[in-house]
Amino acid sequence: MNYSVGQVAGFAGVTVRTLHHYDDIGLLVPSERSHAGHRRYSDADLDRLQQILFYRELGFPLDEVAALLDDPDADPRAHLRRQHELLTARIEKLRKMAAAVEHAMEARTMGLNLTPEEKFEVFGGKDPEQYAEEVEARWGDTDAYAESQRRTASYTKEDWKRVQAEAADWGERYGALMSAGEPPTGEPAMALAEEHRQHICTWFYECSHELHRCLGDMYVSDERFKAFYDAMRPGLAEHLRDAIAANAARHTS
């Protein structure tokens, strides 16, 4: 079998001009010519072209490719082993580059495209990305997660400071409510539970009453959330859970 230059260009995904150039510099000289003088490539020529393209993909200049392929002591299997090693190394390098890009994308998508100084200013000593992987693993396929990602992607430092300020103000008022002895099923507690839900709806995702009830349970069952809310006032996590449940019940009954 032999093939025209156009056929080989189609097989290999290169241009006819490239094949002409390879012929001109002696890198890939077709084995035959037609009666009209047109280039005709054999299966062996295609094998050599494959080797050339492997090395070119790996970044080797043409003169080095020629030297490698024309080495009389080189075993074709040695070429394949070398290319496999080089490709494996390149794949690993690209994998690490892709991981770095994904990390940068995740940070930006999470709205954390802030400088280290801005992150400290907004979040204090807490790392806002500490649980990013866990969050994505648990809720990454939900509409709420996707909506939160979309919204927060454009948040500036000032937006995050406002989110934090609203949450801190709410926490102070909820702590005062508990100090006053208000029960979680009372109107003041349910009103603050509803405000908590609306804060999520405003800044992150549409939080239904049923979803809010699930969050309330998690604020008690997950020690990290429990510690966060109890730091505002001891017992606040359980009080808030019960207030959320009562608020959800009155809106869904």
N, C-alpha and C positions, 0 to 999 in steps of 0.2 A: 504494500500500500504506500502511496505517496500523496501528498496534499499540497494544494496551492497556498500561496502566501496569504490569500484572503481567508481560506479555511483555518489556517494555523492561527491567524490573528483572532478569529472568532473563538477557537478552542481556548486560547490562552488569555483572552481578555486584554490584549495589547493592540497597538495600532500597526498597520502595515508599514508605516514610516519607521517604527521601532525595529521591526524585523529587517527592513532594508539597512538600517544603521548597524545592527548586529552583524549583518553580512559584510558590510563595508569595512568594519574594523576587525573582521576575522573571528568574532566571538561565536557566531552561529552561521556557518556557511552551509547552505542547503546541499544535500547530497547529490541532487540531480538538477538538470535543467531540461525544460521541454524543448521540442524542435524549434519553437519560436523564441527560445532563450528565457522563458519564465521560470522562476524559482519553483522547485518541487521538494517538499520536505518528507523525509522518511520517519518511521517510528523512532529510530535512534535519535534523529534530530529533535523530535518532540521530547524525548527523555532529557536531552541536553538543555533544551529550552526550559524544561521544568526546573532543572538544577539552577540555571541562570536566574530564574524568577525567584526561587527560594532565597538565593544569596542576595539578590537585589532587595527583596523584602526585608532582609536582615540588615540592610544598610551598607553592604559591600560595594565599593566602586567597581566599575566595569573591568578595569585593568587587573584588580585583585581576583575578580571572579574568573577571568581568563586564566590567570596563573594557577588558581586552584583546580580548575577543570582540566587544564592541559598538563598537569603534573603526571609524568609517566609512571610514577610509583604509587599514585593514589588508587585506592581500591574504591569502586563505586559504593560499596557498603559503608566504607569509612566516611564518604561524603554524607550519606544518609544519617549515620550516627552523629556526625558533627552538626548537621543541620538540626537534628532532633534536640541535641543539647542546647544549641543556640536558641531554638524556638522555645524550648522549655524555660530557659532563662528569661527570654523576652516576655513570655506569657506571665511569669511571676512578677516581672517589673511592671507590666501593664496592669496586672491585678492590683498591685499596691497603688498605682496611680489612680485606678478606678475607685479604690476604697477611699483615697484621699479626696477625690472629687465628690463622691457620694457624701462623705462627711461634711464637706463644705456646703453641698446642696441641702443636706438635712438641717444644718445650722441656720441657713438662710430661710428655708421653708418653715422652720420653727419660729421664725421671727427673731432669732438671736444673732442677727447681723450687727452686733454691737461690738465696740472695742472692749478690751479687758477692763479698762477704767469705767466705761459705761455700764458693763455688767455688774461690776462691784457697786457702783452707785445705785443701781436699780435693785439688785437682788442681795446686796450685802455680802456676807460670807457664804451664801448658798450657791451651789452650782446649778443653774437652770437646766442644764443638759444632763444632769446626773442620771435621770431615769428615762432618758429619751428612747433608748433601745427597748426597755421594758414596756414603755407606753405603746410603742409601735407594735411590739409583739402581741400585746393584749388587745389593742383596739385599732390596729392599723387598717383593718378591712372594714371599718364602720364608717357610715356617712358622717357621724359626729367628728371623728378624727380627721377626715378629709376636709370638712368645713373649718375646723379649728386651724389646720395647716394653712388653708387658703387665706383665712382672715389675718392670722398673726404674721404671715409672710411680709406684710407691708408695715408692721408696727415699728414705730421709731422709739428712741429712748424715752421721749415724753409720753408716748402712749403707754409704755410699760410702767412708767412712774405713776401715771394716773390709775392704771389697773391696781398697782400695789397700794396706792393711797386709799382707793375705794375699799379694798379688802381690809386694810388696817382700821379704817373708820368703822366698818361694819363689825369687825371683831371687838372693838372697844364698846360699841353699843350693845352687842350681844352679851359681853361679859357683865356690863352694868345691869342688863335685864336679869341675868342669873343672880347677881348679888341682891337684887330687889326681891328675889324669891318667886319670880314668875314661872309658872309651870310650862313645860314644852307644848302642852295642848291649849294654852291660852292664846288669845288674839295677838298680843304683842310678840310672842315667840313665833307664831305662825307667820306674822307679817315679816319678820326678819328672815325667816326661812324662805319666804317667797322672794324677798329682796336678794337673797343668796342665789336663788335660781335665775332671777332676772339678770344678775351680774354675769353668770355663765352665758346666758342667751345673748347678752349685749356684746361680750368680748370674745367668746370662743365658738359656741355652737348652739343650735336650738335644743334646749334641754327640756324635754317633756316632764310632767309631774312623775310619771312612772320611772323615767330614767333618773330623775332627781332622788327618788326613793332608793333606787339601787346605789346611787352615790352615797347617800346617807348611811346605808348599811356598811359600805366600804370604809367610811370615815371611822368606823368603830373596829371593824374586823382587821383592817390593815394597820399595823402598829405605826407605820410612818405617818399616815394621815392622822391617826389618833394623837400622836405626839404633837403634830403641827397644830391641831385645834385645841388640845389640852394645854398647850403652851400659852394660849390666849387667856385661858382660865381653866383650872382643873375641872374635869367633868363636862367640858363644853362639847366634846365630840358626841357623847351619848345624848346629851340634851338636844343638840342640833339634829341628830338622827331622828329622835322622837318628834321634834317640831316639824321636820320635813315630812315625816310619815303622816302627821295630823293634817298638815297643809295639803298634801297630795290627796288625802281621803276626802277633804271637804270640796276639792275641785273636781274630783273624778266620780263622786258618789251620784 
